[in-house]
């Protein structure tokens, strides 16, 4: 009667977060100054985006490039939060905005094919950051969550899940 994501969430207190922090520091140190940006952070402008960016800039001392796939579904407050991120953290921020004509077509197509008119957003938030990282030669992407792990309970927090082409195709 308890979903796998909730079951997995119960294991969080058992994680050695100090060890995990040290591993994150070690990993990010490998990528500092390998390009104009140390890391790319996909952001929506919400609380998770601010937290990730805060950790990257203030705690890890990284120079991030913020990237957003903009699916035209922001409230005025959400829009303000998104646009304010670059000022709060003094970061460059690329926002990819498909035209409204294209968005309408993608909404219809996603609804027809997937039963989800927001499908383009699900695809866009994983496609645009990866394409941008490749274009700017940024070797590290800092994702806010791993949906199949955090929400679906498909993996353990002891796993170090990679975002591979196979994983992307399957999910």
BALOBA-1460 file (C-alpha; in Angstrom, 3 decimals):
// residues 171
<rec num="1" residu="x" x="0.000" y="0.000" z="0.000"/>
<rec num="2" residu="x" x="3.015" y="2.365" z="-0.118"/>
<rec num="3" residu="x" x="4.448" y="3.399" z="-3.474"/>
<rec num="4" residu="x" x="8.069" y="2.599" z="-4.296"/>
<rec num="5" residu="x" x="9.041" y="6.300" z="-4.374"/>
<rec num="6" residu="x" x="7.740" y="6.771" z="-0.823"/>
<rec num="7" residu="x" x="9.445" y="3.570" z="0.328"/>
<rec num="8" residu="x" x="12.738" y="4.813" z="-1.108"/>
<rec num="9" residu="x" x="12.283" y="8.199" z="0.562"/>
<rec num="10" residu="x" x="12.286" y="6.468" z="3.954"/>
<rec num="11" residu="x" x="15.911" y="5.408" z="3.350"/>
<rec num="12" residu="x" x="17.203" y="9.021" z="3.195"/>
<rec num="13" residu="x" x="17.998" y="9.246" z="6.936"/>
<rec num="14" residu="x" x="20.346" y="6.254" z="6.556"/>
<rec num="15" residu="x" x="22.552" y="7.989" z="3.991"/>
<rec num="16" residu="x" x="25.940" y="9.306" z="5.094"/>
<rec num="17" residu="x" x="25.361" y="12.838" z="3.805"/>
<rec num="18" residu="x" x="28.835" y="14.032" z="4.854"/>
<rec num="19" residu="x" x="30.402" y="11.306" z="2.722"/>
<rec num="20" residu="x" x="28.079" y="12.229" z="-0.159"/>
<rec num="21" residu="x" x="29.077" y="15.892" z="0.157"/>
<rec num="22" residu="x" x="32.771" y="14.962" z="0.019"/>
<rec num="23" residu="x" x="32.100" y="12.874" z="-3.098"/>
<rec num="24" residu="x" x="30.281" y="15.815" z="-4.717"/>
<rec num="25" residu="x" x="33.164" y="18.175" z="-3.919"/>
<rec num="26" residu="x" x="35.660" y="15.685" z="-5.339"/>
<rec num="27" residu="x" x="33.594" y="15.216" z="-8.496"/>
<rec num="28" residu="x" x="33.018" y="18.905" z="-9.161"/>
<rec num="29" residu="x" x="36.689" y="19.706" z="-8.542"/>
<rec num="30" residu="x" x="37.522" y="17.482" z="-11.522"/>
<rec num="31" residu="x" x="35.539" y="19.781" z="-13.812"/>
<rec num="32" residu="x" x="36.465" y="23.238" z="-12.562"/>
<rec num="33" residu="x" x="37.687" y="25.512" z="-15.338"/>
<rec num="34" residu="x" x="37.532" y="22.853" z="-18.056"/>
<rec num="35" residu="x" x="35.521" y="25.350" z="-20.123"/>
<rec num="36" residu="x" x="34.022" y="28.812" z="-19.666"/>
<rec num="37" residu="x" x="31.539" y="27.202" z="-17.296"/>
<rec num="38" residu="x" x="32.235" y="24.524" z="-14.693"/>
<rec num="39" residu="x" x="28.726" y="23.107" z="-14.724"/>
<rec num="40" residu="x" x="25.386" y="23.474" z="-16.464"/>
<rec num="41" residu="x" x="22.285" y="23.612" z="-14.271"/>
<rec num="42" residu="x" x="18.852" y="23.025" z="-15.827"/>
<rec num="43" residu="x" x="16.508" y="25.394" z="-13.967"/>
<rec num="44" residu="x" x="12.818" y="26.212" z="-13.865"/>
<rec num="45" residu="x" x="13.110" y="29.074" z="-11.378"/>
<rec num="46" residu="x" x="11.510" y="27.163" z="-8.505"/>
<rec num="47" residu="x" x="12.853" y="26.381" z="-5.059"/>
<rec num="48" residu="x" x="14.890" y="23.382" z="-6.260"/>
<rec num="49" residu="x" x="16.539" y="25.490" z="-8.971"/>
<rec num="50" residu="x" x="17.495" y="28.168" z="-6.471"/>
<rec num="51" residu="x" x="18.847" y="25.567" z="-4.040"/>
<rec num="52" residu="x" x="20.949" y="23.818" z="-6.708"/>
<rec num="53" residu="x" x="22.349" y="27.105" z="-7.933"/>
<rec num="54" residu="x" x="23.062" y="28.287" z="-4.393"/>
<rec num="55" residu="x" x="24.996" y="25.085" z="-3.642"/>
<rec num="56" residu="x" x="26.937" y="25.320" z="-6.926"/>
<rec num="57" residu="x" x="27.846" y="29.008" z="-6.599"/>
<rec num="58" residu="x" x="28.140" y="29.611" z="-2.873"/>
<rec num="59" residu="x" x="29.277" y="26.250" z="-1.497"/>
<rec num="60" residu="x" x="31.123" y="24.573" z="-4.378"/>
<rec num="61" residu="x" x="32.431" y="27.831" z="-5.899"/>
<rec num="62" residu="x" x="31.474" y="26.745" z="-9.426"/>
<rec num="63" residu="x" x="30.725" y="28.976" z="-12.391"/>
<rec num="64" residu="x" x="27.425" y="27.616" z="-13.750"/>
<rec num="65" residu="x" x="25.488" y="28.252" z="-16.907"/>
<rec num="66" residu="x" x="21.761" y="28.164" z="-16.137"/>
<rec num="67" residu="x" x="19.529" y="26.705" z="-18.876"/>
<rec num="68" residu="x" x="15.737" y="26.669" z="-19.108"/>
<rec num="69" residu="x" x="13.346" y="25.045" z="-21.523"/>
<rec num="70" residu="x" x="10.433" y="27.467" z="-21.431"/>
<rec num="71" residu="x" x="7.144" y="25.735" z="-22.167"/>
<rec num="72" residu="x" x="5.004" y="28.870" z="-21.819"/>
<rec num="73" residu="x" x="3.307" y="27.713" z="-18.612"/>
<rec num="74" residu="x" x="4.705" y="30.131" z="-16.038"/>
<rec num="75" residu="x" x="2.598" y="32.264" z="-13.719"/>
<rec num="76" residu="x" x="3.689" y="35.884" z="-13.339"/>
<rec num="77" residu="x" x="5.424" y="35.035" z="-10.032"/>
<rec num="78" residu="x" x="7.114" y="32.012" z="-11.611"/>
<rec num="79" residu="x" x="8.287" y="34.175" z="-14.506"/>
<rec num="80" residu="x" x="9.703" y="36.729" z="-12.063"/>
<rec num="81" residu="x" x="11.512" y="33.989" z="-10.084"/>
<rec num="82" residu="x" x="12.979" y="32.520" z="-13.262"/>
<rec num="83" residu="x" x="14.229" y="35.853" z="-14.565"/>
<rec num="84" residu="x" x="15.614" y="36.870" z="-11.176"/>
<rec num="85" residu="x" x="17.897" y="33.823" z="-10.791"/>
<rec num="86" residu="x" x="20.691" y="35.207" z="-12.943"/>
<rec num="87" residu="x" x="20.778" y="38.384" z="-10.842"/>
<rec num="88" residu="x" x="20.645" y="36.628" z="-7.472"/>
<rec num="89" residu="x" x="23.592" y="34.368" z="-8.346"/>
<rec num="90" residu="x" x="25.338" y="36.529" z="-10.978"/>
<rec num="91" residu="x" x="25.113" y="33.727" z="-13.562"/>
<rec num="92" residu="x" x="24.594" y="33.573" z="-17.288"/>
<rec num="93" residu="x" x="21.183" y="32.122" z="-18.141"/>
<rec num="94" residu="x" x="19.941" y="30.789" z="-21.472"/>
<rec num="95" residu="x" x="16.191" y="30.442" z="-21.843"/>
<rec num="96" residu="x" x="14.979" y="28.468" z="-24.857"/>
<rec num="97" residu="x" x="11.486" y="29.618" z="-25.829"/>
<rec num="98" residu="x" x="9.751" y="27.852" z="-28.704"/>
<rec num="99" residu="x" x="7.312" y="30.064" z="-30.592"/>
<rec num="100" residu="x" x="3.686" y="29.936" z="-29.489"/>
<rec num="101" residu="x" x="2.761" y="28.444" z="-32.873"/>
<rec num="102" residu="x" x="5.207" y="25.585" z="-32.326"/>
<rec num="103" residu="x" x="4.054" y="25.125" z="-28.717"/>
<rec num="104" residu="x" x="0.417" y="24.786" z="-29.818"/>
<rec num="105" residu="x" x="1.423" y="22.195" z="-32.418"/>
<rec num="106" residu="x" x="3.549" y="20.285" z="-29.882"/>
<rec num="107" residu="x" x="0.723" y="20.388" z="-27.308"/>
<rec num="108" residu="x" x="-1.699" y="18.867" z="-29.828"/>
<rec num="109" residu="x" x="0.795" y="16.285" z="-31.048"/>
<rec num="110" residu="x" x="1.788" y="15.280" z="-27.507"/>
<rec num="111" residu="x" x="-1.844" y="14.896" z="-26.536"/>
<rec num="112" residu="x" x="-2.632" y="12.870" z="-29.644"/>
<rec num="113" residu="x" x="0.412" y="10.566" z="-29.454"/>
<rec num="114" residu="x" x="1.163" y="10.367" z="-25.713"/>
<rec num="115" residu="x" x="-2.097" y="11.491" z="-24.119"/>
<rec num="116" residu="x" x="-0.061" y="14.293" z="-22.522"/>
<rec num="117" residu="x" x="-0.212" y="17.794" z="-23.959"/>
<rec num="118" residu="x" x="2.784" y="18.709" z="-21.796"/>
<rec num="119" residu="x" x="5.005" y="16.021" z="-23.328"/>
<rec num="120" residu="x" x="7.166" y="18.618" z="-25.085"/>
<rec num="121" residu="x" x="8.100" y="20.023" z="-21.664"/>
<rec num="122" residu="x" x="9.175" y="16.616" z="-20.395"/>
<rec num="123" residu="x" x="11.334" y="16.173" z="-23.492"/>
<rec num="124" residu="x" x="12.539" y="19.785" z="-23.586"/>
<rec num="125" residu="x" x="13.832" y="19.882" z="-20.040"/>
<rec num="126" residu="x" x="16.093" y="16.926" z="-20.810"/>
<rec num="127" residu="x" x="17.016" y="17.801" z="-24.399"/>
<rec num="128" residu="x" x="17.843" y="21.521" z="-24.339"/>
<rec num="129" residu="x" x="20.295" y="21.344" z="-21.387"/>
<rec num="130" residu="x" x="22.182" y="18.415" z="-22.914"/>
<rec num="131" residu="x" x="22.384" y="20.118" z="-26.317"/>
<rec num="132" residu="x" x="23.563" y="23.329" z="-24.640"/>
<rec num="133" residu="x" x="26.208" y="21.516" z="-22.591"/>
<rec num="134" residu="x" x="27.528" y="19.985" z="-25.815"/>
<rec num="135" residu="x" x="27.534" y="23.330" z="-27.656"/>
<rec num="136" residu="x" x="29.402" y="25.092" z="-24.849"/>
<rec num="137" residu="x" x="31.680" y="22.143" z="-24.042"/>
<rec num="138" residu="x" x="30.432" y="21.912" z="-20.448"/>
<rec num="139" residu="x" x="31.340" y="18.464" z="-19.136"/>
<rec num="140" residu="x" x="29.067" y="18.373" z="-16.067"/>
<rec num="141" residu="x" x="25.305" y="18.816" z="-15.629"/>
<rec num="142" residu="x" x="23.799" y="19.238" z="-12.165"/>
<rec num="143" residu="x" x="20.219" y="17.898" z="-12.243"/>
<rec num="144" residu="x" x="17.830" y="18.694" z="-9.408"/>
<rec num="145" residu="x" x="16.357" y="15.236" z="-9.157"/>
<rec num="146" residu="x" x="16.329" y="11.892" z="-10.838"/>
<rec num="147" residu="x" x="12.653" y="11.265" z="-11.546"/>
<rec num="148" residu="x" x="12.808" y="7.502" z="-11.857"/>
<rec num="149" residu="x" x="14.635" y="7.334" z="-8.526"/>
<rec num="150" residu="x" x="13.137" y="10.152" z="-6.451"/>
<rec num="151" residu="x" x="9.566" y="9.838" z="-7.677"/>
<rec num="152" residu="x" x="9.376" y="6.280" z="-8.919"/>
<rec num="153" residu="x" x="11.660" y="4.434" z="-6.517"/>
<rec num="154" residu="x" x="13.269" y="2.610" z="-9.411"/>
<rec num="155" residu="x" x="16.796" y="2.874" z="-8.002"/>
<rec num="156" residu="x" x="18.440" y="3.046" z="-4.594"/>
<rec num="157" residu="x" x="20.158" y="6.158" z="-3.268"/>
<rec num="158" residu="x" x="23.238" y="3.940" z="-3.155"/>
<rec num="159" residu="x" x="23.144" y="3.711" z="-6.952"/>
<rec num="160" residu="x" x="24.973" y="6.303" z="-8.998"/>
<rec num="161" residu="x" x="22.565" y="6.460" z="-11.892"/>
<rec num="162" residu="x" x="23.945" y="7.830" z="-15.141"/>
<rec num="163" residu="x" x="21.874" y="9.686" z="-17.684"/>
<rec num="164" residu="x" x="22.727" y="7.598" z="-20.745"/>
<rec num="165" residu="x" x="21.207" y="7.468" z="-24.215"/>
<rec num="166" residu="x" x="19.641" y="4.122" z="-23.286"/>
<rec num="167" residu="x" x="18.109" y="5.580" z="-20.128"/>
<rec num="168" residu="x" x="16.740" y="8.567" z="-22.036"/>
<rec num="169" residu="x" x="15.169" y="6.362" z="-24.711"/>
<rec num="170" residu="x" x="13.543" y="4.055" z="-22.174"/>
<rec num="171" residu="x" x="12.086" y="6.813" z="-20.018"/>
